[in-house]
Each structure stands twice: as structure tokens, then as C-alpha cells.
């Protein structure tokens, strides 16, 4: 054996080099006894960085998916609430509802009658048991009877604004969530 290490065959030496030998700084490379390079932690670092980038990508994807799929909730503003004369168990409530773009009310019913008038926007009202939804636009009026399960969707390009007069049982919530029809 020659002084200073083994004699290297340049043809064998170059073909036995790892691909990373050119991407790792010289101070990080060490030679094996046969002249090939051995990695000083580079492979482990690359794996760790790759794993961290993969985890970060998945986390960002999940957050973005929730943000994209999150639906803004409709807003209800009670304008007036008053007892109905002659009916001590009922009250009249006037509500201004705004359903944002691409949003919906969710399937629900009311413990009383709802007299509805569309102020702005366009949408549809789906009523459980009806095959076709009812299209609504400004000027459309609807009556939804006690406990009828329905859903309103904004299909227009501006928020859907609805003015509703409820005649409902006193002390009960105006809206009761329901399951969508099967």
C-alpha cells in the first residue's frame, strides 16, 4: 500500500462517486477507504428538510381548504317584536335577513308562519317535499307555513336581502335547524 492512502483508479473512482458529491461542500465530504465519498450528514439533513417542507405543505393546504370552503353565515336583524293582539301565545317579529354571496341559510323551520319579501339579490328557496326550488328576486313574496322545512340559497351576484314577518309561538326560537331531506 502506498504512503498517504490507497492508490485510486480514476475510472473506478469517478464511477463510484455518489451524485451528491458535487452538491455537498468539500469540508462536508469524507472518503471511504476505497476512495468513494461518504456523506457527512447531508442525506439526513435533506430527508429532514424534505419532511418538514412536506408537513408544512399539508398544513397550509388544510388551512387554505377550510378558508375556501368556509361559508359566511347569514345575518338576521330584528327590526320589531310585538305581541299579537288576541293571541297571548303568539308574537309578531319583523326580521331583515342578509344571505352573503354563495351562502345559504341551512335547512330549518319556524315555529309559526313566515311572510317573506325579497328586497335585493337573487336566489332559490328549497322546500322539503317539492321537486323544484322556488326562484326568488326583488319583489318576490312567499308564505312559509308552520314547521315547513326549507333552505334559502343566494345564487346571485350581490347579497340576498329578505324582509320577513314572523307570527310565531312566544318564547321559542325564530329558526330551528333541521336535517337536509334525503
C-alpha positions as semicolon CSV with decimal commas, in nm:
position;residue;x (nm);y (nm);z (nm)
1;X;0,000;0,000;0,000
2;X;0,132;0,341;-0,090
3;X;0,206;0,605;0,167
4;X;-0,082;0,850;0,217
5;X;-0,361;0,605;0,137
6;X;-0,463;0,364;-0,132
7;X;-0,387;0,421;-0,499
8;X;-0,703;0,521;-0,677
9;X;-0,808;0,412;-1,020
10;X;-0,958;0,732;-1,167
11;X;-1,211;0,541;-1,384
12;X;-1,341;0,335;-1,093
13;X;-1,320;0,632;-0,861
14;X;-1,534;0,861;-1,077
15;X;-1,799;0,595;-1,141
16;X;-1,827;0,511;-0,772
17;X;-1,886;0,869;-0,661
18;X;-2,226;0,947;-0,522
19;X;-2,438;1,201;-0,709
20;X;-2,430;1,427;-0,405
21;X;-2,053;1,461;-0,414
22;X;-2,083;1,768;-0,634
23;X;-2,360;1,929;-0,431
24;X;-2,201;1,899;-0,088
25;X;-1,926;2,145;0,012
26;X;-1,576;1,991;0,023
27;X;-1,546;2,021;0,402
28;X;-1,856;1,800;0,436
29;X;-1,717;1,518;0,218
30;X;-1,510;1,232;0,352
31;X;-1,360;0,948;0,154
32;X;-1,409;0,584;0,229
33;X;-1,106;0,355;0,220
34;X;-1,181;0,268;-0,145
35;X;-1,182;0,635;-0,246
36;X;-1,556;0,682;-0,272
37;X;-1,713;0,970;-0,086
38;X;-1,922;0,918;0,221
39;X;-2,184;1,164;0,324
40;X;-2,133;1,356;0,645
41;X;-2,495;1,404;0,749
42;X;-2,614;1,552;0,418
43;X;-2,860;1,276;0,343
44;X;-3,015;1,302;0,688
45;X;-3,042;1,679;0,654
46;X;-3,206;1,650;0,313
47;X;-3,456;1,397;0,447
48;X;-3,537;1,617;0,745
49;X;-3,581;1,928;0,529
50;X;-3,798;1,734;0,283
51;X;-4,015;1,601;0,567
52;X;-4,055;1,947;0,720
53;X;-4,147;2,100;0,383
54;X;-4,398;1,819;0,323
55;X;-4,560;1,869;0,666
56;X;-4,572;2,246;0,615
57;X;-4,731;2,200;0,271
58;X;-5,000;1,971;0,408
59;X;-5,076;2,214;0,694
60;X;-5,103;2,511;0,458
61;X;-5,326;2,306;0,228
62;X;-5,564;2,217;0,510
63;X;-5,590;2,576;0,630
64;X;-5,647;2,702;0,275
65;X;-5,913;2,436;0,215
66;X;-6,104;2,544;0,526
67;X;-6,077;2,910;0,428
68;X;-6,201;2,843;0,076
69;X;-6,487;2,618;0,186
70;X;-6,596;2,827;0,483
71;X;-6,935;2,977;0,416
72;X;-7,019;3,314;0,560
73;X;-7,327;3,295;0,781
74;X;-7,645;3,486;0,708
75;X;-7,717;3,780;0,938
76;X;-8,055;3,849;1,096
77;X;-8,151;4,190;1,229
78;X;-8,469;4,205;1,436
79;X;-8,644;4,528;1,344
80;X;-8,958;4,486;1,557
81;X;-9,100;4,237;1,806
82;X;-9,455;4,271;1,944
83;X;-9,736;4,062;2,091
84;X;-10,017;3,965;1,851
85;X;-10,348;4,110;1,974
86;X;-10,595;3,839;2,069
87;X;-10,329;3,566;2,073
88;X;-10,141;3,568;2,402
89;X;-9,922;3,274;2,296
90;X;-9,804;3,438;1,969
91;X;-9,581;3,729;1,876
92;X;-9,503;3,914;1,555
93;X;-9,138;3,964;1,463
94;X;-9,003;4,160;1,165
95;X;-8,653;4,050;1,057
96;X;-8,414;4,179;0,791
97;X;-8,203;3,881;0,674
98;X;-7,893;3,910;0,456
99;X;-7,750;3,598;0,292
100;X;-7,396;3,662;0,158
101;X;-7,279;3,558;-0,189
102;X;-7,269;3,181;-0,244
103;X;-7,411;3,119;0,105
104;X;-7,729;2,957;0,226
105;X;-7,950;2,966;0,532
106;X;-7,919;2,595;0,605
107;X;-8,217;2,362;0,637
108;X;-8,453;2,485;0,910
109;X;-8,815;2,551;1,006
110;X;-9,003;2,813;1,205
111;X;-9,248;2,756;1,495
112;X;-9,507;2,967;1,313
113;X;-9,578;3,134;0,980
114;X;-9,321;3,338;0,786
115;X;-9,434;3,606;0,539
116;X;-9,130;3,682;0,325
117;X;-9,050;3,962;0,077
118;X;-8,724;3,978;-0,124
119;X;-8,560;4,323;-0,116
120;X;-8,232;4,265;-0,308
121;X;-8,045;3,987;-0,485
122;X;-8,148;3,660;-0,637
123;X;-8,171;3,309;-0,502
124;X;-8,373;2,995;-0,459
125;X;-8,584;2,859;-0,177
126;X;-8,587;2,482;-0,146
127;X;-8,884;2,334;0,037
128;X;-8,873;1,977;0,166
129;X;-9,103;1,761;-0,046
130;X;-9,102;1,992;-0,350
131;X;-8,907;1,872;-0,653
132;X;-8,827;2,217;-0,795
133;X;-8,692;2,505;-0,586
134;X;-8,868;2,841;-0,600
135;X;-8,666;3,116;-0,770
136;X;-8,674;3,449;-0,587
137;X;-8,572;3,801;-0,693
138;X;-8,660;4,154;-0,575
139;X;-9,036;4,185;-0,536
140;X;-9,099;3,813;-0,479
141;X;-9,327;3,731;-0,183
142;X;-9,362;3,389;-0,017
143;X;-9,553;3,238;0,273
144;X;-9,390;2,952;0,459
145;X;-9,625;2,773;0,700
146;X;-9,556;2,635;1,049
147;X;-9,283;2,370;1,072
148;X;-9,218;2,352;0,693
149;X;-8,852;2,255;0,645
150;X;-8,677;2,478;0,390
151;X;-8,344;2,630;0,282
152;X;-8,265;2,961;0,108
153;X;-7,959;2,994;-0,118
154;X;-7,804;3,306;-0,268
155;X;-7,745;3,236;-0,638
156;X;-7,699;3,597;-0,745
157;X;-7,408;3,838;-0,769
158;X;-7,499;4,053;-0,468
159;X;-7,610;3,967;-0,113
160;X;-7,966;3,835;-0,092
161;X;-8,177;4,056;0,140
162;X;-8,509;3,928;0,268
163;X;-8,763;4,104;0,489
164;X;-8,970;3,853;0,687
165;X;-9,267;3,898;0,917
166;X;-9,295;3,602;1,152
167;X;-9,605;3,513;1,354
168;X;-9,458;3,257;1,592
169;X;-9,506;3,093;1,930
170;X;-9,380;3,319;2,207
171;X;-9,058;3,217;2,379
172;X;-8,947;2,979;2,103
173;X;-8,651;3,048;1,872
174;X;-8,739;3,202;1,536
175;X;-8,538;2,938;1,350
176;X;-8,495;2,571;1,437
177;X;-8,217;2,384;1,246
178;X;-8,319;2,070;1,057
179;X;-8,152;1,791;0,865
180;X;-8,147;1,820;0,486
181;X;-8,401;1,594;0,311
182;X;-8,275;1,255;0,196
